[in-house]
Amino acid sequence: MDTAAQHVELTEALTRDGIRAALTVLNRTSGHRFTAMYRFGPSRTHNLFFYDRENPDVCEGKDHPIEATYCVYVKEEGGPFLLADATVDERVMLHEAQFKIQAYCGVPLVNTNGTIFGTLCHYDTEPVGVTPAAVELMIYFSALLVRHGHNLSPDGA
């Protein structure tokens, strides 16, 4: 499916069935098992939406200490963080999640003021390659949420 068709499918899923349904569409475009949205708290990530390809009936993910997740890199860098194989990537050597979550692709979630308040991410317990098209679609979806008035930031901005 080409990029324009993916944009249409994702937009229609969001409009018709909501955020979690759109996450399932987004998940199909990646090789990752999990797709989720997290909001940053002072010291933790709080799960907003969650999809597990192997257990699609599980609707809620867990909250985590932010430093124990790769979401911390999205927050610190202010942009996408891509990790195909944590076991060999020097950026995450000795990170707490290195051997638990071996693949990660995260992009910022922003409020209407452009402030980062969380992440949209794909992740897996096994190494998974990340395509530029998958990252582009995640960035598109993050912006789409704002355009469609899905304000998920804690400050309501």
CORWO-V679909 format. One record per backbone hydrogen bond with DSSP energy under -1.0 kcal/mol. CO is the residue of the C=O (numbers start at 1). NH is the residue of the N-H. E is the energy in kcal/mol with one decimal. If there is no record, write none. Layout:
# CORWO-V679909
CO & NH & E
CO & NH & E
This chain:
# CORWO-V679909
2 & 6 & -2.2
3 & 7 & -2.4
4 & 8 & -2.2
5 & 9 & -2.6
6 & 10 & -2.6
7 & 11 & -2.6
8 & 12 & -2.8
9 & 13 & -2.2
10 & 14 & -2.3
11 & 15 & -2.6
12 & 16 & -2.8
13 & 17 & -2.6
14 & 18 & -1.1
18 & 22 & -1.8
19 & 23 & -2.3
20 & 24 & -1.6
21 & 25 & -1.5
22 & 26 & -2.6
23 & 27 & -2.7
24 & 28 & -1.6
26 & 29 & -1.1
27 & 30 & -1.7
33 & 53 & -2.9
34 & 123 & -2.1
35 & 51 & -2.2
36 & 121 & -2.9
37 & 48 & -3.2
37 & 49 & -1.2
38 & 119 & -2.3
39 & 46 & -3.2
43 & 66 & -2.2
44 & 41 & -3.5
45 & 64 & -1.7
46 & 39 & -2.8
49 & 37 & -2.6
51 & 35 & -2.3
55 & 58 & -2.0
64 & 45 & -3.3
65 & 68 & -1.8
66 & 69 & -1.6
70 & 73 & -1.5
71 & 75 & -2.3
72 & 76 & -2.7
73 & 77 & -2.6
74 & 78 & -2.0
81 & 106 & -2.5
83 & 104 & -2.7
84 & 128 & -1.7
85 & 88 & -1.6
89 & 92 & -1.6
92 & 95 & -2.5
95 & 98 & -1.7
97 & 100 & -1.4
97 & 101 & -2.7
102 & 86 & -2.6
103 & 124 & -2.0
104 & 83 & -3.1
105 & 122 & -2.5
106 & 81 & -2.4
107 & 120 & -2.5
109 & 117 & -2.5
109 & 118 & -1.2
111 & 114 & -2.0
115 & 111 & -2.1
117 & 40 & -3.3
118 & 109 & -2.6
119 & 38 & -2.7
120 & 107 & -2.6
121 & 36 & -2.8
122 & 105 & -2.6
123 & 34 & -2.5
124 & 102 & -1.2
124 & 103 & -1.8
131 & 135 & -1.8
132 & 136 & -2.6
133 & 137 & -2.1
134 & 138 & -1.8
135 & 139 & -2.4
136 & 140 & -2.4
137 & 141 & -2.4
138 & 142 & -2.5
139 & 143 & -2.0
140 & 144 & -2.4
141 & 145 & -2.2
142 & 146 & -1.0
143 & 147 & -2.3
144 & 148 & -2.2
145 & 150 & -2.8
146 & 149 & -1.7
149 & 151 & -1.6
153 & 156 & -1.2
